[in-house]
Amino acid sequence: QVQLVESGGGLVQAGGSLRLSCAASGRTTFRTYVMAWFRQAPGKEREFVASISVSGDLTYYGDSVKGRFTISRGKATNTVYLEMNSLKPEDTAVYYCAARTDYSGEYSTDFEYGYWGQGTQVTVSS
């Protein structure tokens, strides 16, 4: 079991940057989980943003964020990050951290993840 808590959301102007964090806790070691970020805008389905392998060497991104967002995981901390640059109004959404028991793999659909955080709101103004 793992518990996930996101932080770092907020209001930013278009073109700006934000860094989201997801802290994992629980009995099972963080290093056995593929981690991901999803987002959901009002009236839309949950969308895959990025995922990262246990080693941190393999990362995958949704087409809408490639080249602008970077996912990473702390080496010594049970934390995964999402660095968001060149933000656009269409990036406005609730961002969720997710975990799956595995070592690597893209896993870009939400039903592939068993653990979720409560979400953090990101709002990008034009």
C-alpha positions in Angstrom: 0.0 0.0 0.0 1.2 3.5 -0.7 -0.4 6.9 0.0 0.2 9.8 -2.4 0.0 13.5 -1.6 0.4 16.2 -4.3 1.4 19.8 -3.8 2.7 22.7 -5.8 -0.4 23.7 -7.7 -1.6 27.2 -8.1 -2.4 30.1 -10.4 0.2 31.1 -13.0 0.1 33.3 -16.1 0.5 31.7 -19.6 4.1 31.1 -20.4 5.0 30.7 -16.8 6.2 27.6 -14.9 5.2 25.5 -11.9 6.7 22.5 -10.2 4.4 19.8 -8.8 5.5 17.3 -6.1 4.0 14.0 -5.1 5.1 12.6 -1.8 4.7 8.8 -1.3 4.4 7.1 2.0 3.4 3.6 3.2 4.8 0.2 4.0 5.9 -0.7 0.6 9.1 0.7 -0.7 8.6 3.6 -3.2 11.2 2.1 -5.5 8.8 -0.7 -6.7 6.3 1.7 -8.2 6.0 3.2 -11.6 4.8 6.7 -11.0 2.7 8.9 -13.2 0.9 12.2 -13.5 -2.6 12.6 -15.0 -4.8 15.6 -15.3 -8.5 16.3 -15.6 -10.1 19.5 -16.8 -13.8 20.3 -16.1 -16.0 18.3 -18.4 -13.2 16.3 -19.9 -11.8 12.8 -19.3 -8.7 12.2 -17.3 -5.6 12.6 -19.5 -2.2 11.0 -19.3 0.6 13.5 -18.7 3.7 11.6 -17.9 5.1 8.4 -16.3 8.5 7.4 -15.0 10.1 4.0 -14.3 11.5 2.9 -11.0 15.1 3.7 -12.1 14.1 7.1 -13.4 15.8 6.3 -16.7 12.6 5.8 -18.7 10.0 8.5 -19.1 6.9 8.9 -21.2 4.8 11.9 -22.0 1.5 12.7 -23.5 1.6 14.5 -26.8 0.2 17.7 -25.5 3.0 18.2 -23.0 6.0 16.9 -24.8 8.9 19.3 -24.8 7.3 21.4 -22.0 6.9 19.1 -19.0 9.5 17.0 -17.3 8.8 14.2 -14.9 11.5 13.1 -12.4 11.9 11.3 -9.1 14.0 12.1 -6.2 17.0 9.8 -5.6 16.9 9.8 -1.9 13.3 10.8 -1.3 10.0 9.2 -1.9 9.0 12.0 -4.2 8.1 12.4 -7.8 8.1 15.8 -9.5 6.5 17.4 -12.6 8.3 20.4 -13.9 5.9 22.4 -16.1 7.2 25.1 -18.4 5.6 27.3 -21.1 2.2 26.8 -19.5 -0.9 27.4 -21.6 -4.5 28.0 -20.5 -5.4 24.6 -21.9 -3.1 23.1 -19.2 -5.6 24.2 -16.6 -6.8 21.1 -14.7 -6.6 19.1 -11.5 -3.3 17.2 -11.6 -3.2 13.7 -10.0 -0.3 11.6 -9.0 -0.6 7.9 -9.5 1.4 4.7 -8.8 1.5 1.2 -10.2 3.4 -1.8 -8.8 5.9 -2.4 -11.5 9.4 -1.4 -12.6 8.9 0.2 -16.0 6.4 0.7 -18.7 4.5 3.6 -20.2 1.1 2.7 -18.7 -0.8 5.7 -20.1 -4.3 4.9 -19.1 -5.7 5.6 -15.7 -7.2 2.1 -15.1 -3.6 0.7 -15.1 -2.9 2.6 -11.8 -4.1 1.4 -8.4 -3.0 4.2 -6.2 -4.0 7.9 -6.5 -3.5 11.2 -4.8 -6.2 13.7 -4.0 -5.1 16.0 -6.8 -3.8 19.6 -6.9 -5.4 22.4 -9.0 -3.3 24.1 -11.7 -4.9 27.2 -13.3 -3.2 29.0 -16.2 -4.5 32.5 -17.0 -4.3 34.0 -20.5 
